[in-house]
Amino acid sequence: MSTYIGKWRWVNEEDDTKALLGIVVQEDPDQYPPLLVYKNQSMSEFDVMAWFESEEIASLAAERIDRILTADEFARIGGATVAEGLGLRGEEANDHPGVEWVCALKDNDDPDPAVRVTGGAHGSARLWAVPSTDGEVFALFTYVNDERWILAEFTSEVMANNFVEFVDGCRDA
């Protein structure tokens, strides 16, 4: 048996496409890792998007995803796809490949927009879908007390891009 520790839905109002994203913890987490699962309307079943090292990491990911999707204000850094900025496909390389979202851990009404987005003393929630330097592996990072944590490894570049599209779609809705 499995349990969802996070579940999100996106409906694109323009063309009525729908997608679901969830974090699932299996009954025996020692044998089966927690999973990030995804389904859009063209798929008959959920597909594994990424896997997590532990339930603790999966719970942190659920908190970060939920915060990024519900924050009043946020910033987005990066291109249209997770591999953009790496410089392996003819595009210019940059020092921040992938796609990152940043928001305050707690909404605030500070007059400074940078503090409203980054959270100032309250801290920020960050998610970064990032490629490896060779473009073969795709991961989801966050930061805890300015230390980079690997949350999950995506099963493919396609799934990493589906994650980017899902988060962007929810934020644009």
N, C-alpha and C positions, 0 to 999 in steps of 0.2 A: 504494500500500500504506500502511496505517496501523499505528501501534504504540500500545499502551496504556502510559501511564506511571503510571496509577493505576486500580484496579478494586476496587469494593466491592459486597457483596451484603447484602441485608436480607431476613429471613424473619420475618413477623409470626406468632408462635406462636398467637395467639388465633384468627385466621381463615385461617392458612396462605397469606396473600398474600405475594408475592415481588416484589422490585424490585432492579434492578442500576443502578449508577452507574459511569461510567468517564471518564477523561480520555484523549483520543485525539490523537496527533500525526500529521499527514499526512506523506506522503513529501516533499512540497514545501511546507514551512511558510511560505515567502514568498508562495506562491499561495493556500494554504489554511490558515487559522488553526487552532491547536489547539482542540479542542472538548470540552465537558463533555456527555456523552451519558447518556441515561436510558431505561430500559425497565421497565415493570411487566408483570404477567402478562396484562393485558387488551390489551397492545400486541403486534403481530406483529413489529415491528422497533424498533431503537433510534431515539430522536428526539433532536435537538439541544436541549439544555437551556440552554447558554450557550456563548459563545466567548471565547477569551483573545487578548490582544495578541501574545504571543510564547510560545515554548517555555519560556523561563526563568520567566515568570509562571505558566504551566501547571504547571511542576514545583513551584514554591512552593505553588500551590493544592493539588496532590496531597499534599505534605508536611503542610500544615495540615489538610486533610480527614482524612487518615490519623491524625494526632495527636488531633484532636477525637474521632474515633470509637474510639480505643483507650486514651485516658488513663484512669487509675484514678479521678480526680475531675475534675469540670468544673462550670462555672456556665452557666446559660442565662438570657438577658435578652430580654424581649419577649413579644409575644402569640402567638396561634395562627397568624397569617398574616403574610406579609412586609409587607403594607400597613397592618397594625394599628398604631395610634399616630400615623398621619399626620394624622388628623382630617378626611379627605375623604369619609368614608362614614358620617357621623353619630356615629362614636365620638369620644371625647375625644382630642385631640392630646397627645403628650408629647414630651420632648426626646430620646427614643431610639427612633424608629420602627424597624420591622423586627424581625429576630430575630438575636441574637448569642450565640455560644458561646465560652467562654474556658476554657483549661486550661493547666497548666504545660507548657513545652516538654519537660521531663524530670520523670517522677514522682519525688516526694520524700516523706520521712516527717517533715517539719517538724511540730511540735505545733500550730502555728497553721494553722487550716483555710484562711485567706485566702492564706497562702504556699503551701500544698499546691495550691491551685487556680490561683493566678496565677503560680507559679513563683519568686517572689522574685527573687533575683539571677540565676537561670537564665533568666528571661524567660517570656513566655507565648505560646501559640498562640491566635490569635483569628480567628474567621470571623464576618462580619456580612452577612446578606442584608438589603439595605436598598433602600427605594424612593426615587426622586427626589422633590423637593418637590411636584411636580404629580401624582405617582402614575403616570406614564406609562412610566418606565424603571426597571428593577430590576437591581441590581448586587450583586456579592459583593466585599466588602472584607476586608482583613487589615491588620495593623500590623507594621511592621518597625522596631525601635528607636523606637517611639512615633510613627512616621510612617505615615499612612494610605495604603495601596496599593489601587488598584482591581485586583482579580484578573480578574473576568469580568463580562460583561453578559449577563443572562438574556434568552432569546428572548421571554419573556412572563411575565406575573404568574402564570399557571398553573404554568409551569416553575419559577419562583422558589418557589412554594408546595410543589411536588413536592420540591424540594431540602430545604426546611424539614422536611417530613414524613419524608423519607428519613433525615436526620441525627437527628431526634428519635426515629424508629423504631429506628434502630441503637442509640442511647444507651439506650432503654428496654428493649431486648431482653435 
